[in-house]
Amino acid sequence: AVLRARFAQVRATLEQSITEGSSPAPGMPRIEQPAAELDHPIDPKTAFDPVRRYFTGHQRQMEGVIRSLRAQLRGMLDKGATPHKRLATLDAIFENVLTEREARLLGHIPLHFEKRFAKALKQHMKQLLEASEADEPAPHTAPWLGPLLEDLRASLLAELDLRLQPVLGLIEALTQDTPQEQ
C-alpha cells in the first residue's frame, strides 16, 4: 500500500506540474506555463522558445524523478529473493540500454509541435497583415495557440504514463507474494 501510495503521489505531482505549473517536489523548479496569447510584435524565430522550454523542462523533470523512484524500487528488489534480485538487475540493464533511444524518440515530440506551431503562426501572421491592411483589430493567438498547448499537455501526460510503466511493473513485482526460488 505504501508503494502504491508513493507511485500515486509521484504521478499526481508530475501531472499537476504539467497541467497547473506547480513544482513537483520541494527544491525542484517550477516550469512556467507558456502564454496562450503571444506578445506583439511577434518574432517568428523565437516565438516557440517558451513552449519548447516548457516541454523539454517537463521531460527532464519526469526523467529525473522517475529514474530516482525506479532506482529506489530496484534497491528494494535487490534485498529480496533471488528472482527479485534478477529482476532488479534486468531492469537496470534495460534502463541503461533503452535510455538513449527513449530520449531520442521522445525528443522528437517537441519538433512535431514546433512544425504545427510554425504552420499556425504563419497563418496568423498572414491574418495580421490582412487586418493591418484593412485597418481592423489584430487577431488573437489564443484561438489557435490554446488548443495547441492543450495537445502539448496531453502529449506530456501520455509520456508520463509511458515513463511510469516500468515503475508500475517493479511495484507489482514487489507487492506480489514472495516468488519461489528457481
PLY file of the C-alpha trace (Angstrom):
ply
format ascii 1.0
element vertex 182
property float x
property float y
property float z
element edge 181
property int vertex1
property int vertex2
end_header
0.00 0.00 0.00
2.89 2.35 0.77
4.49 1.73 -2.63
1.22 2.29 -4.47
0.63 5.49 -2.47
4.14 6.73 -3.35
3.54 5.89 -7.01
0.22 7.76 -6.96
1.86 10.74 -5.25
4.68 10.93 -7.81
2.24 10.63 -10.68
-0.13 13.24 -9.22
2.62 15.78 -8.54
4.13 15.39 -12.00
0.66 15.63 -13.55
-0.09 18.74 -11.51
3.20 20.25 -12.61
2.24 19.69 -16.25
-1.35 20.91 -16.01
-1.03 23.69 -13.45
2.64 24.63 -13.49
3.24 23.77 -9.84
6.56 22.47 -8.54
6.52 18.65 -8.39
8.60 18.49 -5.21
10.29 20.83 -2.76
13.54 22.08 -4.22
12.51 21.34 -7.79
12.00 24.24 -10.15
8.56 25.36 -11.23
8.22 25.23 -15.01
6.33 28.24 -16.31
3.28 27.61 -18.46
3.59 29.18 -21.91
1.16 32.03 -22.54
-1.81 31.32 -24.80
-1.52 34.83 -26.21
1.70 35.90 -27.91
3.03 39.39 -27.28
3.25 41.78 -30.22
5.37 42.22 -32.19
5.76 38.51 -32.79
9.21 37.27 -33.74
8.61 34.02 -35.65
12.19 32.89 -34.94
11.78 32.96 -31.14
8.01 32.65 -30.63
8.18 28.89 -29.99
11.03 29.13 -27.45
8.82 29.35 -24.31
6.81 26.34 -25.50
9.99 24.35 -26.18
11.41 25.25 -22.74
8.13 24.18 -21.12
8.04 20.84 -22.94
11.70 19.88 -22.58
11.73 21.08 -18.97
8.92 18.69 -18.14
10.64 15.88 -19.99
13.82 16.40 -17.94
11.81 16.69 -14.74
9.90 13.46 -15.42
13.08 11.63 -16.32
14.87 12.67 -13.13
12.01 12.00 -10.71
11.05 8.68 -12.29
14.64 7.48 -12.63
15.16 8.11 -8.91
11.96 6.26 -7.97
12.89 3.38 -10.25
16.35 3.11 -8.66
14.77 3.04 -5.18
12.45 0.22 -6.25
15.36 -1.74 -7.72
17.18 -1.33 -4.42
14.18 -2.79 -2.62
14.00 -5.69 -5.08
17.73 -6.32 -4.71
17.21 -7.00 -1.00
14.67 -9.72 -1.72
14.64 -13.25 -3.05
16.79 -14.34 -5.99
14.06 -13.75 -8.63
13.61 -10.21 -7.30
17.37 -9.64 -7.49
17.37 -10.89 -11.08
14.51 -8.56 -11.94
16.37 -5.62 -10.40
19.47 -6.47 -12.44
17.44 -6.94 -15.62
15.60 -3.65 -15.10
18.89 -1.79 -14.61
20.25 -3.30 -17.82
17.10 -2.39 -19.76
17.16 1.13 -18.40
20.81 1.59 -19.45
20.21 0.14 -22.90
16.93 1.90 -23.64
17.50 5.32 -22.06
19.35 6.79 -25.03
16.84 5.50 -27.58
13.90 6.63 -25.44
15.40 10.11 -25.08
15.99 10.35 -28.82
12.46 9.21 -29.71
10.73 11.36 -27.08
12.96 14.27 -28.09
11.24 14.31 -31.50
7.87 15.20 -29.98
8.63 18.91 -29.45
9.82 19.09 -33.06
6.42 17.94 -34.29
4.72 20.55 -32.14
7.12 23.18 -33.44
6.10 22.34 -37.01
2.41 22.69 -36.09
3.17 25.93 -34.28
5.12 27.34 -37.25
2.32 26.50 -39.65
-0.33 28.10 -37.42
1.91 31.12 -36.77
2.45 31.62 -40.48
-1.32 31.68 -40.98
-1.68 34.07 -38.04
0.97 36.41 -39.46
-0.94 36.43 -42.74
-4.12 37.35 -40.83
-2.23 40.11 -39.01
-1.11 41.58 -42.31
-4.63 41.40 -43.73
-6.07 43.02 -40.60
-3.48 45.77 -40.76
-4.22 46.48 -44.41
-7.96 46.56 -43.71
-7.40 48.75 -40.62
-9.06 46.14 -38.39
-8.02 44.99 -34.91
-5.25 42.39 -34.78
-6.50 38.81 -34.40
-5.61 36.99 -31.18
-3.36 33.95 -30.98
-5.41 32.19 -28.27
-7.88 30.56 -30.73
-5.12 28.51 -32.33
-2.41 28.52 -29.64
-4.69 27.42 -26.78
-5.68 24.11 -28.44
-2.06 23.50 -29.46
-0.96 23.95 -25.84
-3.71 21.58 -24.67
-2.48 18.97 -27.15
1.04 19.55 -25.86
-0.08 18.96 -22.26
-1.95 15.81 -23.32
1.22 14.59 -25.01
3.23 15.20 -21.83
0.64 13.33 -19.76
0.80 10.39 -22.18
4.60 10.47 -21.93
4.29 10.47 -18.14
2.20 7.29 -18.28
4.71 5.71 -20.67
7.64 6.55 -18.41
5.82 5.20 -15.35
5.08 1.77 -16.83
8.40 0.17 -15.76
7.93 1.63 -12.26
4.47 0.12 -12.04
5.91 -3.25 -13.11
8.53 -3.10 -10.36
5.86 -2.23 -7.80
3.79 -5.19 -8.99
6.79 -7.47 -8.52
7.40 -6.12 -5.02
3.80 -6.35 -3.88
3.11 -9.88 -5.07
3.75 -12.80 -2.78
7.42 -13.68 -2.47
8.37 -15.74 -5.51
9.67 -19.28 -5.14
13.39 -19.90 -5.72
14.01 -21.11 -9.23
0 1
1 2
2 3
3 4
4 5
5 6
6 7
7 8
8 9
9 10
10 11
11 12
12 13
13 14
14 15
15 16
16 17
17 18
18 19
19 20
20 21
21 22
22 23
23 24
24 25
25 26
26 27
27 28
28 29
29 30
30 31
31 32
32 33
33 34
34 35
35 36
36 37
37 38
38 39
39 40
40 41
41 42
42 43
43 44
44 45
45 46
46 47
47 48
48 49
49 50
50 51
51 52
52 53
53 54
54 55
55 56
56 57
57 58
58 59
59 60
60 61
61 62
62 63
63 64
64 65
65 66
66 67
67 68
68 69
69 70
70 71
71 72
72 73
73 74
74 75
75 76
76 77
77 78
78 79
79 80
80 81
81 82
82 83
83 84
84 85
85 86
86 87
87 88
88 89
89 90
90 91
91 92
92 93
93 94
94 95
95 96
96 97
97 98
98 99
99 100
100 101
101 102
102 103
103 104
104 105
105 106
106 107
107 108
108 109
109 110
110 111
111 112
112 113
113 114
114 115
115 116
116 117
117 118
118 119
119 120
120 121
121 122
122 123
123 124
124 125
125 126
126 127
127 128
128 129
129 130
130 131
131 132
132 133
133 134
134 135
135 136
136 137
137 138
138 139
139 140
140 141
141 142
142 143
143 144
144 145
145 146
146 147
147 148
148 149
149 150
150 151
151 152
152 153
153 154
154 155
155 156
156 157
157 158
158 159
159 160
160 161
161 162
162 163
163 164
164 165
165 166
166 167
167 168
168 169
169 170
170 171
171 172
172 173
173 174
174 175
175 176
176 177
177 178
178 179
179 180
180 181
